[in-house]
Amino acid sequence: TMFEHEYNPVHVHQGSLFTGLSSVMILKLPQSFGVEYSAPHQPQNGKLQILGSASGQFAHVDYQPKIKERDFFIFPYDMRHCVYPFNSTNETRRTA
């Protein structure tokens, strides 16, 4: 459970195998992620971001889906990902 202003910084998961999977399931979202203060033209509040490690002019290195309750994302466990904070009073965000 995450509350207003909390976030999950960019991180990866580690395992003992060379390959593995990680996942995010959206269980509950606040009614609103609140006012976007830093980039009103491209709001980031409450967003999930999955970051790739490719480079080059044709590489699309991040994925920022429009999340909704009951969404389920699966990706390699060593892929960087984060969740941005939100400004919504007295509401929570729940993921598993």
C-alpha positions in Angstrom: 0.0 0.0 0.0 1.3 3.5 -0.9 -0.1 6.7 0.5 0.0 10.3 -0.8 3.6 11.5 -1.6 5.1 7.9 -1.4 6.9 6.4 -4.3 9.0 3.4 -5.3 12.3 4.6 -6.7 14.0 3.1 -9.8 15.1 -0.5 -8.9 15.6 -4.0 -10.2 15.0 -7.4 -8.6 17.6 -10.0 -8.3 17.5 -13.8 -8.3 19.9 -16.7 -8.3 19.0 -17.7 -11.9 20.3 -16.0 -15.1 16.7 -15.3 -16.2 13.6 -14.5 -14.2 10.4 -12.5 -14.2 9.0 -9.8 -12.1 5.4 -8.5 -12.1 3.2 -5.7 -10.9 -0.6 -6.1 -10.4 -2.7 -3.0 -9.9 -5.2 -3.8 -7.1 -6.4 -0.3 -6.1 -5.9 3.2 -7.4 -6.9 6.6 -6.0 -9.8 8.5 -7.7 -7.3 11.1 -8.7 -3.5 11.3 -8.7 -3.8 15.0 -7.8 -2.3 18.2 -9.2 0.9 17.8 -11.4 3.3 20.5 -10.2 6.4 19.8 -12.2 5.2 18.9 -15.7 1.5 19.8 -16.3 1.9 19.1 -20.1 3.0 15.5 -19.4 1.7 14.4 -15.9 3.7 11.8 -14.1 1.8 11.5 -10.8 1.2 7.9 -9.8 2.6 6.4 -13.0 4.3 3.1 -13.4 7.4 3.3 -15.6 9.4 0.3 -16.9 12.8 1.3 -18.3 14.8 -0.6 -20.9 18.5 -0.6 -21.3 18.7 -0.4 -25.1 20.2 2.7 -26.8 20.2 4.2 -30.3 18.1 6.6 -32.2 15.3 4.0 -32.9 15.2 2.5 -29.4 12.1 3.1 -27.3 13.6 2.6 -23.9 10.7 3.2 -21.5 7.2 2.1 -21.2 4.7 4.1 -19.2 1.3 2.4 -19.5 -2.0 4.0 -18.6 -2.7 1.9 -15.6 -6.1 0.8 -14.3 -7.3 -1.6 -11.6 -6.8 -5.3 -12.4 -3.9 -4.6 -14.9 -1.1 -7.1 -14.6 2.4 -6.4 -16.0 5.1 -9.1 -16.4 8.7 -8.2 -17.3 12.3 -9.5 -16.9 13.3 -9.2 -13.2 16.5 -7.2 -14.1 14.5 -4.5 -15.9 14.5 -1.2 -14.1 11.1 0.1 -13.0 9.6 2.7 -10.6 6.3 4.3 -9.5 6.0 8.0 -9.2 4.4 9.7 -6.2 0.9 11.2 -6.3 -0.9 14.0 -4.5 -4.3 12.7 -3.6 -5.4 13.3 0.0 -6.6 10.3 2.1 -6.4 7.7 -0.7 -4.2 4.8 -1.3 -2.7 2.9 -4.2 -2.3 -0.9 -3.8 -0.1 -3.1 -6.0 1.2 -6.7 -5.6 
